[in-house]
Amino acid sequence: MEGSQLASDPVDPVRVGVIGAGLSASIHLAAMRKSRLLEPVAIGARRGERAASAAIEAGIPLHSDDYKLICRHEDVEAVIIATPPHLHHPIAIAALEHGKHVLCEKPMARNVAEARDMLRIAERVGVVAMLNLQQRFLPERVAIKRLIESGYLGEPQAAMIHVTLSSLNDPMDRPWGWLMEADKAGGMLGATGTQYIDALQWWFGDVSAVAGTMSTMVKHRRLPDGTGMGKVDADDNFAVVLRFPQGMLATVHVTATSGFDGGEEMTFSGSHGQIVLRDGRLWGAQHGTAELQELAIPGEQDTGAHYLIAPTVNLQEIFAQAIRDGGPVSPSFAEGVKVQELVDAISRSTHQGRWIDTTGSRWPMGSGVG
């Protein structure tokens, strides 16, 4: 009787304060409506009217323009940080100091020093701390991981990711914001590159060295008040080479200023086979096969209003279960720090024009790298 009663009881949702009122926050709120493992009880934004509007629309009882109030509120068990990245560190520290669990948007912080500080305090407090690298949970990326782990490629030898976007092509279309400012962790390397860097480490393991370069092709953009144009100092194009310990190389080349939106294409090659992801469809061929054949993507999901809602549901469920049942935590703050270390290393490589060792030891002279 007792077990039957427990099975029929509704899930005890984790009470969440969402800080931020932009697109990321709206995706989290939509995902919560689907999973029901998290319950939004508070929302905060720097502009009080935005917080109030979001609270009314989502039926959230508490709203504030003071994130510290939400971080210390007794009804809030966990905090979702969905603000621009230069605010992640202070908000995370405030939440952690009040013993709140934290799910933070990517990029994790402005730099690796902030990211390591967030991890250190989370470990000391002993709460669940996760980074929103939800693209891991896209069905096609899960399928790629399973194929790699099954030995489809044989020994992995090369990975190539090309992304052609038009979102930042028109300087008058996209208004000024944090994405245009380097000191606010703006730029496509942080905004988009973090997801690809994380995916490559998730698929193939830790990276031993990086080389990269960034550029700003559209150098001025419309200011939000319409008074003129602001000078952009954050990247809108980047290219990266990642070297893995076994010798495998991976390249990630992203442009956001193309006149045509060509989307993403990924190619993975190994000693026994090849995997290609193109236009959301997965293809593969192994040694001796005459041509690529389409491969099934198990668990394809309805994208609904936004393609990231479904994978965000998956990530939120891991977050909630880790809080309630002590389940595994991934993507964790520790994994986020690894990504941030690579982002910082790529920035150094851009400025110094050389390979950067990411193993923690000095790159040996005369290795032929660089």
C-alpha positions, -999 to +999 in steps of 0.1 A: +000+000+000+028+024+009+047+018-023+016+022-044+008+055-026+043+068-033+041+058-070+008+078-074+021+109-056+030+139-078+067+147-081+079+172-056+092+199-079+124+218-071+114+255-064+135+277-087+143+313-090+151+324-126+174+353-130+171+369-164+142+377-187+156+372-222+155+343-247+175+319-224+151+325-196+121+319-218+135+286-230+140+275-194+105+285-185+090+266-215+111+236-205+098+237-170+062+237-182+070+205-200+090+186-174+073+198-142+103+186-122+112+223-116+087+249-105+095+286-111+086+306-080+106+338-086+120+357-115+145+386-115+158+410-141+178+443-139+148+461-153+119+456-129+093+460-155+107+431-175+107+409-144+071+419-136+060+412-172+077+378-173+062+369-139+027+378-150+030+359-183+044+328-166+022+330-134+052+333-111+044+348-077+076+367-069+095+391-091+123+416-084+150+437-099+174+426-072+190+392-078+203+391-042+167+390-029+159+360-050+192+342-041+184+345-004+146+340-005+135+310+016+111+297-010+138+294-036+158+261-035+177+265-068+187+294-091+188+293-129+212+321-141+200+332-176+217+366-177+245+379-200+277+361-191+295+390-174+269+387-146+272+350-140+300+351-115+285+376-090+250+360-092+264+324-088+284+334-058+254+351-042+233+320-048+259+296-036+266+316-004+229+311+005+231+274-002+212+274-034+217+248-062+227+265-094+221+259-131+241+285-151+239+295-187+270+293-209+296+307-213+303+300-177+320+333-169+342+361-184+373+341-178+387+310-162+395+327-129+358+335-124+348+300-135+373+283-111+360+305-083+324+294-090+335+258-089+355+262-057+326+277-038+301+252-052+323+223-040+328+239-006+290+245-001+282+210-014+253+219-037+244+207-073+260+231-098+255+226-135+263+244-167+236+247-194+254+229-222+220+215-233+231+209-269+247+176-257+211+164-254+201+170-290+192+136-304+217+138-333+246+146-309+236+117-286+235+094-317+270+106-327+284+098-292+268+063-293+283+056-327+318+067-316+316+047-284+305+016-304+336+018-326+319+029-358+349+052-366+376+028-354+404+050-342+391+086-343+415+107-365+397+139-375+367+161-367+356+191-388+328+214-378+318+243-402+290+267-392+277+294-415+253+319-400+238+352-411+226+364-377+252+391-374+254+400-411+234+432-410+248+459-387+215+477-386+194+446-378+209+432-346+208+459-319+238+465-296+241+442-267+266+422-246+274+400-276+293+429-291+315+437-261+346+416-253+347+427-217+313+413-211+323+379-225+307+387-258+316+372-291+307+340-310+335+320-295+318+322-261+282+323-273+285+294-298+320+280-296+315+267-260+288+243-272+311+228-299+342+227-277+321+209-250+307+185-276+342+176-289+355+169-254+323+149-246+328+128-277+366+124-278+381+133-243+403+161-230+422+184-254+460+186-251+466+218-272+447+245-291+455+271-317+430+296-329+421+330-342+392+354-340+381+383-361+354+411-361+341+415-397+312+439-389+330+465-368+301+489-360+265+481-350+234+501-343+230+513-308+197+503-291+185+539-286+190+546-323+215+575-316+242+561-338+266+532-343+288+515-316+322+500-322+323+463-318+353+446-302+340+411-298+345+384-324+318+375-350+341+349-367+365+324-353+385+293-363+400+268-339+422+237-341+421+213-312+447+186-307+439+155-287+465+133-269+463+105-294+471+129-323+436+135-335+429+170-348+395+188-347+386+220-364+358+244-356+351+273-380+322+296-373+310+327-392+280+347-381+283+374-408+276+354-439+251+367-465+236+333-465+226+311-435+240+277-444+237+261-409+261+236-396+279+206-410+300+181-390+323+154-404+341+128-382+366+104-397+385+074-383+405+044-393+373+024-401+346+048-410+331+083-413+301+101-398+285+132-413+258+154-398+243+177-424+210+196-423+199+177-392+204+143-409+230+118-400+251+098-426+277+072-422+300+049-441+326+023-431+357+009-448+347-009-480+313+009-483+308+026-517+288+056-504+274+073-473+241+058-460+216+076-439+217+066-402+188+066-378+186+092-351+169+075-321+147+096-299+141+124-324+121+151-305+095+176-314+113+209-315+081+229-306+085+266-304+123+264-302+148+236-310+165+240-276+134+235-254+135+196-256+172+193-248+167+218-220+140+196-205+165+167-205+191+188-187+166+202-162+156+166-153+192+157-145+195+189-124+162+181-105+171+144-100+206+153-087+190+176-062+163+153-050+180+119-054+217+126-055+220+115-091+250+121-114+257+157-123+267+165-159+274+189-175+289+201-142+307+232-132+339+212-134+332+204-170+324+241-176+357+251-162+374+228-187+355+245-215+364+279-202+401+270-200+400+262-237+382+294-246+408+314-227+436+294-243+421+302-278+420+339-269+457+337-259+465+318-291+448+346-311+469+373-295+502+354-293+500+336-326+510+302-313+498+268-300+487+268-263+494+237-243+462+228-223+476+198-203+490+219-175+526+214-185+548+235-208+547+225-245+581+208-253+604+228-275+611+212-309+579+192-310+571+204-344+538+219-333+530+255-342 
